[in-house]
Amino acid sequence: MRISKLLIFFIFFFQLAHAQLSRSKLPIFVINTKGQTIKDEPKILAELKVIYNGEGKENQLTDTQFHYNSFVGIEYRGSSSQMFPKKGLGIELRTEKGENNPLALCGLPEDADWILYASYNEKSLMHNVLSMSLARQMGMNASRTKYVEVVIDNLYQGVYVLMEKIKVDKNRVNIATLKPEDIAGDELTGGYIVKIDKSTGTNYGTFRSNYTNANGFANQYYYHLPKTINDAQRNYIRAYIRKFEDAIYGKDYKDELNGYAQYVDLSSFAKMFIINEVSRNIDGYRISSYFTKDKDSKGGKLTASPPWDYDISYGNADYCQGSRYDLWAYKFNEICPRDGFQVPVFWERMVSDPKFIGELRNIYFEQRKAGGVLDHDRIVKEIDELKSNLGEAAVRNFQKWPIIGTYVWPSPQPVPATWDLEIVELKNWIYNRLVWMDRNFPEEFVLTSNELPSESLNVTAFPNPFVDKLQVKILSQNVQKAEVSFSDITGRIILKKDIELSAGENFVDFDQIQNVNDFLFLKVKTESGVMNFRKVVRVN
């Protein structure tokens, strides 16, 4: 017995020494399963010690004062990620009797339910952390995150991301708690969390959309919460979503009173679109896509939230053109029509609605200004801070899991040879993505050529926002003369140019536009009196 214990002691310290974990700037999670095997449901009861001495302070394995020292329910989580040797974990802080034992874990708001995200095939270790941060800064209800290091049964497991689990709670998804007895009136109308996802996650029942895409695919909705959902509640939220779909697929879907806007929180859908597109989330919209609905008395519209699952994003995919920065994520169905999970067509319908495009543009270009959430310099600074925060922990992680420079599904080629180059690639990809989006962002009131009346004009301006140079593209049905002018908010014309339009596309360049306002009004007027107005935004 003495030899056995001594052997275990030396094995333990040999393994930790190999990973060079004795102290860390990150919290250290030490899990003891007592010889049990962790499974994908149900959770097993294990012991958890968390060594966390406060933000910015050093944590040592030899510390005897613990931030948390009690029991934990633990299981594997994730879908395709479970094929990797480093597996994601769902944990639930518990008492010895198995009851919830909530804690403000590592400084995050108090709760008992948490996720330890493995980030194995995403080698920057930043995609989910960065996406959640950008989303929260834009006002979305996204999970807070914190890097930690994990040891399970004396084996070092590397860097994990501590994340808040999606649940109804004042600190998580802050909507009404739907109780089993809430089966009528306002009480029945919220709060719900539903999702479009794979069947391998939380599943308390499902229903299929009544509408299919061009390939005959109909999306599957899953009831995510509450766990105790009953038939009356299932029927209610299913009927509500079907009313939304009937409206958005109907001929009057753009009508502000009778169209789809009466059922949805438009701003939340715009923000979800922006987060999915900035990252070009290859799984965006079609997998891990969550929607919430609060009670009617609290607003009660379908909200696109919270965002989730951004490992296969920022170019980290070698399938379905996933590495490219110059394609729209919402057009996935055109790129991969045979994939088993498709983007709901209602997103494309929204992008054809001028009101939704106006909401998108207002949010996106406001955040693209200097100092905004989507300012590339600001994002680079945040990435550098994450890199500094990880520090030696990242080195230990890749000693444990020597995957840098090698192919791990779905790594695009060429695979960066170092972790530093992974970070450089991430920064460069985001820069190229944002520049491409600036140039290709959907325009307000754009009509297709089939929708254009015989004497209509289709006018776009690029780039918008602009600094001092601007190109105006005019699609004309006829050969005709036209006047292109810019005026300020008072109506004073500050620049005007007379042009000859040919039938088809015409391009007019303006090299110097007087710096008078943050925005100007562009007007194109033809000799027959047809006019088109557009707002253009200047950035200094």
SEMARDREN-879509 format. One line per 2 residues: number of its first residue (from 1); their letters; for each residue y, x, z of C-alpha. Coordinates in steps of 0.02 Angstrom, whole numbers, plus 32768, in hexadecimal, padded with zeros to 4 digits. Layout:
// residues N
NUM = A = Y/X/Z; ...;
END
This chain:
// residues 540
1 = MR = 8000/8000/8000; 8079/808D/802D;
3 = IS = 8055/80E5/7F86; 806F/8043/7F26;
5 = KL = 8119/8024/7F76; 814C/80D8/7F5A;
7 = LI = 811A/80CC/7EA3; 817E/802D/7E8C;
9 = FF = 8213/8081/7EDE; 820F/8115/7E64;
11 = IF = 81F4/80A5/7DCD; 828A/803D/7E00;
13 = FF = 8300/80D1/7E11; 82BB/8127/7D76;
15 = QL = 82E2/808E/7D0D; 8390/8079/7D57;
17 = AH = 83B3/8132/7D43; 837C/8128/7C8D;
19 = AQ = 83FF/80A1/7C71; 8477/8104/7CE3;
21 = LS = 84A2/806A/7D49; 84D7/8096/7DF8;
23 = RS = 8589/8055/7DF5; 85EC/7FE7/7D81;
25 = KL = 8699/7F9E/7D64; 863D/7EFD/7D3C;
27 = PI = 85E8/7E87/7DB6; 852F/7EAF/7DCC;
29 = FV = 84AF/7E22/7DD0; 840B/7E53/7E24;
31 = IN = 8382/7DD0/7E0B; 82DA/7DD0/7E62;
33 = TK = 825A/7D55/7E1C; 81D9/7D7C/7EA4;
35 = GQ = 8157/7D9F/7E1E; 8173/7CFD/7DBE;
37 = TI = 8188/7CF3/7D01; 822D/7CB1/7CBD;
39 = KD = 8210/7C25/7C3D; 8272/7BB6/7BC8;
41 = EP = 826E/7B24/7C43; 8254/7AFE/7CCB;
43 = KI = 82BF/7B70/7D35; 8263/7BD9/7DB6;
45 = LA = 82AC/7BF9/7E62; 82DD/7CB0/7E76;
47 = EL = 8352/7D18/7EE1; 83FC/7D54/7EA5;
49 = KV = 8470/7DD7/7EEC; 851A/7DEA/7E99;
51 = IY = 8579/7E8B/7EBC; 8630/7E68/7E99;
53 = NG = 86BA/7EB5/7F02; 874A/7E65/7EA6;
55 = EG = 87A2/7E78/7E00; 87B9/7F2D/7DCC;
57 = KE = 8755/7F72/7E5F; 86B7/7FD9/7E51;
59 = NQ = 860E/7F8B/7E75; 8579/7FF5/7EAD;
61 = LT = 84C1/7FCC/7EB4; 84BD/8013/7F64;
63 = DT = 8540/7F96/7FA3; 8503/7F2C/8033;
65 = QF = 858D/7EA9/802F; 8569/7E26/7FAA;
67 = HY = 85D7/7DAA/7F4D; 853E/7D39/7F43;
69 = NS = 8498/7D50/7F9D; 8428/7CB8/7F8F;
71 = FV = 83B5/7C5D/7F18; 83C5/7C33/7E60;
73 = GI = 8369/7BC5/7DE5; 8350/7C2A/7D47;
75 = EY = 830B/7C0A/7C98; 8318/7C50/7BE8;
77 = RG = 8394/7BF7/7B78; 83C7/7BF7/7AC1;
79 = SS = 836E/7BCC/7A21; 8355/7C55/799D;
81 = SQ = 8397/7CD5/7A1A; 82F8/7CC5/7A81;
83 = MF = 829D/7D2F/79FF; 82FE/7DC8/7A3C;
85 = PK = 82BE/7E36/7ACB; 8362/7E20/7B29;
87 = KG = 8367/7D66/7B4D; 83F1/7CF2/7B84;
89 = LG = 83E2/7CA1/7C2F; 8413/7BFD/7C7D;
91 = IE = 8431/7C0B/7D37; 8452/7B8D/7DC1;
93 = LR = 848E/7BCA/7E6B; 8420/7B79/7EEE;
95 = TE = 83F8/7B74/7FA6; 834A/7B9E/7FE6;
97 = KG = 8322/7AE3/7FDC; 8351/7AE1/7F23;
99 = EN = 83F6/7A85/7F3B; 8494/7AB4/7EDA;
101 = NP = 84F4/7B44/7F29; 859B/7B4A/7ECB;
103 = LA = 8607/7BE6/7ECF; 86A4/7C27/7E7A;
105 = LC = 8633/7CA7/7E28; 868C/7D4C/7E03;
107 = GL = 8734/7CF7/7E0E; 870E/7C68/7D95;
109 = PE = 8727/7BB3/7DCE; 86A4/7B75/7E48;
111 = DA = 8601/7B2E/7E07; 8545/7B43/7E18;
113 = DW = 8515/7B43/7D5D; 852E/7BE0/7CF5;
115 = IL = 84F2/7C39/7C5A; 84CC/7CF2/7C44;
117 = YA = 84E3/7D0D/7B8A; 8480/7DA3/7B47;
119 = SY = 84E6/7DD3/7AAB; 8453/7E36/7A65;
121 = NE = 846B/7E21/79A9; 8528/7E23/79B6;
123 = KS = 8548/7EDB/79D6; 8602/7EDA/79F8;
125 = LM = 85D6/7E6E/7A91; 8679/7E12/7A71;
127 = HN = 8665/7D80/79F9; 8649/7CF8/7A7B;
129 = VL = 86C1/7D44/7AF8; 874C/7D54/7A77;
131 = SM = 8730/7CA7/7A2D; 8732/7C52/7AD7;
133 = SL = 87D1/7CAF/7B05; 882C/7C81/7A63;
135 = AR = 87F5/7BCC/7A76; 8831/7BC1/7B2A;
137 = QM = 88D8/7C10/7AFC; 88EB/7B88/7A78;
139 = GM = 88D0/7B03/7AFC; 8819/7ADE/7ADB;
141 = NA = 879C/7ABC/7B65; 8736/7B5B/7B48;
143 = SR = 86C1/7BB6/7BC0; 870C/7C40/7C2B;
145 = TK = 86AE/7CE5/7C1F; 8691/7D86/7C7E;
147 = YV = 8629/7E1F/7C54; 85A1/7E4B/7CD2;
149 = EV = 850B/7EC0/7CDB; 845F/7E7A/7D04;
151 = VI = 83C4/7EBF/7D5A; 8326/7E54/7D5E;
153 = DN = 8293/7E87/7DCB; 82D5/7F39/7DD6;
155 = LY = 82E7/7F48/7D18; 8395/7F63/7CD2;
157 = QG = 83B9/7EE0/7C4C; 8465/7F14/7C0E;
159 = VY = 850C/7EBD/7BF7; 8510/7DFF/7BFB;
161 = VL = 859F/7D84/7BEB; 85B0/7D0E/7C7E;
163 = ME = 85E7/7C67/7C34; 860D/7BBA/7C75;
165 = KI = 8588/7B3D/7C43; 85C1/7AA2/7BE6;
167 = KV = 85C3/7A13/7C64; 8633/7987/7CA1;
169 = DK = 869A/79CC/7D31; 8751/79E2/7D5C;
171 = NR = 873E/7A9D/7D3B; 86D7/7A8B/7C9C;
173 = VN = 86E2/79F2/7C2A; 8761/798E/7C8C;
175 = IA = 8735/78DC/7C5B; 86F8/7848/7CC2;
177 = TL = 864C/7851/7D0F; 85E1/77C9/7CC1;
179 = KP = 856F/7779/7D42; 84CF/7716/7D1F;
181 = ED = 8523/7675/7D59; 85B3/7689/7CDB;
183 = IA = 8574/760F/7C57; 860A/75A1/7C2F;
185 = GD = 86C7/75A0/7C17; 872F/763C/7C24;
187 = EL = 86AC/768F/7C92; 8633/7692/7BFF;
189 = TG = 86AD/76EA/7B8A; 86A3/779A/7BD5;
191 = GY = 867A/7823/7BF4; 85FE/785E/7B75;
193 = IV = 85CE/7904/7B2A; 856D/78FD/7A86;
195 = KI = 8544/7987/7A0B; 8506/79B1/795E;
197 = DK = 8483/7A36/797D; 83D1/7A70/7971;
199 = ST = 8350/7A0D/79D3; 8324/7AA3/7A42;
201 = GT = 83B5/7A8C/7ABB; 83E3/7A02/7B35;
203 = NY = 839F/795F/7AF1; 83AD/78B6/7B46;
205 = GT = 8393/7856/7AA4; 83D6/785C/79F4;
207 = FR = 8415/77F5/7962; 8431/781D/78AB;
209 = SN = 84D2/7807/7849; 84D4/7775/77D0;
211 = YT = 8523/77E7/774D; 84D7/7873/76E6;
213 = NA = 8524/7903/7687; 850A/7927/75CD;
215 = NG = 8462/7974/75F6; 8424/78D9/7652;
217 = FA = 8435/7929/76FF; 8467/78BE/7794;
219 = NQ = 84A3/7913/7834; 8449/78F7/78D8;
221 = YY = 84AE/78D2/7976; 8468/78F7/7A24;
223 = YH = 849C/78AB/7AC9; 84C9/7944/7B31;
225 = LP = 850F/78F5/7BD0; 84FE/7897/7C42;
227 = KT = 844A/78BF/7C6B; 8433/780D/7CAD;
229 = IN = 8470/77BA/7C0D; 842A/770A/7BFA;
231 = DA = 8413/7696/7B66; 84BD/7640/7B79;
233 = QR = 8514/76E8/7B7B; 84AF/772D/7AE8;
235 = NY = 84D7/7691/7A84; 8590/769F/7AAC;
237 = IR = 85AD/7755/7A7A; 853D/7743/79E1;
239 = AY = 85A1/76AB/79A9; 8646/7705/79C8;
241 = IR = 8614/779B/795E; 85D6/7728/78D5;
243 = KF = 867E/76CE/78D4; 86D2/7777/78BF;
245 = ED = 865B/77A4/7830; 8671/76F9/77DC;
247 = AI = 872C/7714/77E2; 872F/77C6/77A2;
249 = YG = 86B5/77A3/7714; 8712/7704/76E6;
251 = KD = 8793/76F2/765B; 8824/76DB/76D6;
253 = YK = 87F6/7772/7741; 88A6/77BD/7733;
255 = DE = 88F9/771F/7775; 8948/7747/781E;
257 = LN = 8920/769D/786A; 887C/766E/7819;
259 = GY = 8836/7719/77ED; 87D1/7797/7851;
261 = AQ = 8868/77D8/78B5; 885B/7743/792B;
263 = YV = 87B5/7789/796B; 87D6/7844/797D;
265 = DL = 8849/78BD/79D5; 888E/790F/7938;
267 = SS = 88D3/79A9/798F; 8829/79D5/79DA;
269 = FA = 87D5/79CA/792F; 885F/7A38/78E6;
271 = KM = 8847/7ABC/796D; 878A/7ABA/7959;
273 = FI = 87A1/7AD1/789D; 8814/7B66/78BA;
275 = IN = 87A1/7BBD/7938; 870A/7BA2/78C6;
277 = EV = 8769/7BE1/782E; 87C1/7C77/787B;
279 = SR = 8715/7CB5/78B1; 86C0/7C6B/7817;
281 = NI = 8638/7C2F/788A; 859E/7C21/781B;
283 = DG = 8556/7BA1/7896; 85FD/7B49/78A9;
285 = YR = 8605/7A8B/789B; 8548/7A7B/787A;
287 = IS = 84F8/7AC7/7918; 8535/7ACB/79CD;
289 = SY = 85C1/7A55/799A; 85FA/79F2/7A32;
291 = FT = 8661/7953/7A42; 86A0/78FD/7ADF;
293 = KD = 86E2/7850/7B02; 873F/781C/7B9F;
295 = KD = 875D/776B/7BDA; 87D3/7701/7B70;
297 = SK = 884A/76F7/7C04; 8859/77B6/7BFB;
299 = GG = 8878/77C3/7B41; 87C6/77A2/7B0D;
301 = KL = 87C3/77F1/7A60; 8738/7860/7A1C;
303 = TA = 8769/7914/7A3E; 8723/79AE/79E6;
305 = SP = 86FD/7A18/7A7E; 86C4/7A89/7ACA;
307 = PW = 86AA/7B18/7A4D; 8603/7B73/7A5F;
309 = DY = 8594/7BFC/7A15; 85F2/7C7F/79B0;
311 = DI = 8573/7D0C/79A3; 8553/7CED/78E9;
313 = SY = 860B/7CF9/78BB; 8692/7D78/788D;
315 = GN = 8625/7DB1/77FB; 8586/7DC8/7863;
317 = AD = 850B/7D78/77E9; 84AA/7DB6/7752;
319 = YC = 8481/7D08/7711; 84E5/7C7A/76C3;
321 = QG = 8573/7CF4/7699; 858E/7D04/7755;
323 = SR = 85DB/7DB2/774F; 866A/7D80/76DC;
325 = YD = 8719/7D5F/771F; 8754/7D01/7684;
327 = LW = 86F3/7C5D/768D; 870A/7BBF/76F3;
329 = AY = 868A/7B9B/777B; 869E/7AE0/7765;
331 = KF = 8660/7AF2/76B0; 85B7/7B36/76EC;
333 = NE = 8559/7AAB/7691; 8595/7AEB/75E8;
335 = IC = 855C/7B9C/7612; 84B5/7B71/7664;
337 = PR = 8484/7AC2/7629; 83CD/7ADB/7659;
339 = DG = 83EB/7B0E/770D; 839C/7A99/778B;
341 = FQ = 8440/7A80/77EA; 84DA/7A47/778A;
343 = VP = 8592/7A2F/77B0; 85C1/7977/77C6;
345 = VF = 8621/793C/772D; 86A6/78EE/779C;
347 = WE = 86F5/799A/77B0; 8716/79A4/76F5;
349 = RM = 875B/78F3/76F9; 87D3/7928/7782;
351 = VS = 880E/79BE/771C; 883F/7944/7692;
353 = DP = 88AD/78E2/770B; 8965/7917/7709;
355 = KF = 897D/78EA/77C0; 88EC/7958/77F6;
357 = IG = 8927/79E6/7787; 89D4/79D7/77D3;
359 = EL = 8989/79E5/7881; 8921/7A7C/784A;
361 = RN = 89B4/7AD6/77FD; 8A28/7AB6/788F;
363 = IY = 89AC/7B00/790B; 896B/7B8F/789F;
365 = FE = 8A10/7BD5/7860; 8A63/7BC1/790A;
367 = QR = 89D8/7C2D/7956; 89E4/7CAA/78C6;
369 = KA = 8A97/7CD7/78F5; 8AB7/7D7D/794D;
371 = GG = 8A75/7D6E/79FE; 8A11/7CD1/79D5;
373 = VL = 895A/7CBB/7A01; 8927/7CE8/794E;
375 = DH = 899E/7D7A/7939; 892B/7E06/78FF;
377 = DR = 8982/7E89/7969; 896B/7E1B/7A01;
379 = IV = 88B2/7E01/79D9; 889A/7EBD/79C3;
381 = KE = 88E9/7EDA/7A6D; 8870/7E5D/7ABB;
383 = ID = 87DB/7EB1/7A66; 8815/7F5A/7AA8;
385 = EL = 8820/7F11/7B57; 876F/7ECB/7B49;
387 = KS = 8732/7F75/7B0D; 8786/7FCC/7BA0;
389 = NL = 873E/7F4B/7C18; 868E/7F6B/7BD7;
391 = GE = 86A0/8029/7BD9; 8603/8081/7C16;
393 = AA = 85A7/7FDC/7C2A; 859D/7FCF/7B6B;
395 = VR = 8552/807F/7B65; 84CD/804B/7BE3;
397 = NF = 84AB/7FAB/7B84; 8484/8009/7AE4;
399 = QK = 841D/808A/7B41; 83B3/7FF9/7B7D;
401 = WP = 83B5/7FA6/7AD3; 83C6/8032/7A4F;
403 = II = 83F8/7FC1/79BE; 849D/8010/7988;
405 = GT = 8490/8048/78D3; 83F1/7FE3/78B5;
407 = YV = 83D3/7F39/7866; 83C4/7EA8/78E0;
409 = WP = 83C1/7DFB/7893; 8437/7DCA/7846;
411 = SP = 849A/7E6D/7839; 84F3/7E80/7790;
413 = QP = 84E8/7F28/7738; 8520/7FAE/7752;
415 = VP = 84FF/7FAD/780C; 8587/800D/786E;
417 = AT = 8541/80AF/78B5; 859B/80A6/795E;
419 = WD = 85DD/8023/79D6; 868E/8061/79B4;
421 = LE = 8673/803D/78FB; 8633/7F8F/7927;
423 = IV = 86DC/7F71/797B; 873C/7FBA/78E7;
425 = EL = 86DA/7F49/7871; 8704/7EB1/78DC;
427 = KN = 87BE/7ED9/78DB; 87C1/7EF6/781F;
429 = WI = 875D/7E59/77FA; 87D5/7DEE/7862;
431 = YN = 886C/7E3B/780B; 8825/7E15/775E;
433 = RL = 87F2/7D67/7794; 889D/7D38/77D6;
435 = VW = 88F6/7D7B/773B; 887F/7D19/76CD;
437 = MD = 8898/7C7B/7733; 8955/7C8F/772A;
439 = RN = 8949/7C91/766E; 88C8/7C09/765A;
441 = FP = 88EC/7B8F/76E7; 88DE/7AD9/76AE;
443 = EE = 8984/7A93/7673; 89D1/79EE/76A4;
445 = FV = 89D0/7962/7624; 896C/79C1/75A2;
447 = LT = 891F/794E/7521; 8891/7979/74AB;
449 = SN = 88B7/7977/73F2; 8853/78D5/73E1;
451 = EL = 88C6/7881/745F; 896A/78B9/740F;
453 = PS = 89CF/7831/73B9; 8A09/7860/7309;
455 = ES = 8AB3/789E/7345; 8A84/78E5/73F0;
457 = LN = 8A9D/7996/742F; 8A29/79F8/749F;
459 = VT = 8A8F/7A7D/74F8; 8A53/7B07/756E;
461 = AF = 8AAD/7B9E/75B7; 8A60/7C46/75E6;
463 = PN = 8A66/7C98/7660; 8A9B/7C10/76D8;
465 = PF = 8ADA/7C4A/7756; 8B37/7CD1/76F4;
467 = VD = 8BAC/7D62/771D; 8C23/7D72/7689;
469 = KL = 8BB7/7D5D/75ED; 8B65/7CBD/75B5;
471 = QV = 8B01/7C82/751E; 8B05/7BCA/74ED;
473 = KI = 8A73/7B83/7488; 8A95/7AE3/7428;
475 = LS = 8A0D/7A7E/73D3; 8A5F/7A12/734E;
477 = QN = 8A10/7990/72DC; 8A94/79AB/7256;
479 = VQ = 8B06/7A29/7203; 8BAF/7A09/7255;
481 = KA = 8C49/7A55/72A4; 8C57/7A5E/7360;
483 = EV = 8CC9/7A9A/73EC; 8C81/7AF9/7481;
485 = SF = 8CF3/7B01/7519; 8CF3/7B31/75D1;
487 = SD = 8D63/7ADA/764E; 8D7F/7AEC/7709;
489 = IT = 8D6F/7A66/778E; 8E1F/7A25/7767;
491 = GR = 8DF2/7A0C/76B0; 8E5B/7A9F/7673;
493 = II = 8E09/7AF1/75DB; 8DFB/7BAC/75F5;
495 = LK = 8D97/7BDA/755A; 8D74/7B83/74B5;
497 = KD = 8D19/7BB0/7414; 8D06/7B4F/7370;
499 = IE = 8C5E/7B65/731A; 8BF6/7B29/7287;
501 = LS = 8B4E/7AE1/72BC; 8AB6/7AEB/724D;
503 = AG = 8A24/7A72/725C; 89B1/7AB6/72E3;
505 = EN = 89D6/7B3E/7365; 8A82/7B8E/7371;
507 = FV = 8AB8/7C1B/73E6; 8B6A/7C3C/741F;
509 = DF = 8B92/7CD6/7488; 8C22/7CE2/7504;
511 = DQ = 8C40/7D95/753F; 8CCF/7D7D/75B9;
513 = IQ = 8CED/7CDD/7618; 8D85/7CD7/7689;
515 = NV = 8D58/7CE2/7742; 8DAA/7C45/7786;
517 = ND = 8D26/7BE0/77E3; 8C76/7BE6/7829;
519 = FL = 8C46/7B6A/77A2; 8C8A/7B2E/76FA;
521 = FL = 8C6A/7A9A/7689; 8C23/7AC1/75DD;
523 = KV = 8C48/7A3E/7557; 8C09/7A39/74A5;
525 = KT = 8C60/79B8/7437; 8C35/7997/7380;
527 = ES = 8CA9/7957/72F7; 8C4F/78AF/7300;
529 = GV = 8C7E/789E/73B7; 8BD4/78C4/7406;
531 = MN = 8BEA/7925/74AA; 8B79/7981/7524;
533 = FR = 8BB1/79BC/75D1; 8B5F/7A3E/7641;
535 = KV = 8B90/7A98/76E1; 8B81/7B56/76E0;
537 = VR = 8B88/7BBF/777E; 8BDB/7C68/7790;
539 = VN = 8B9D/7CEC/7809; 8C08/7D82/7837;
END
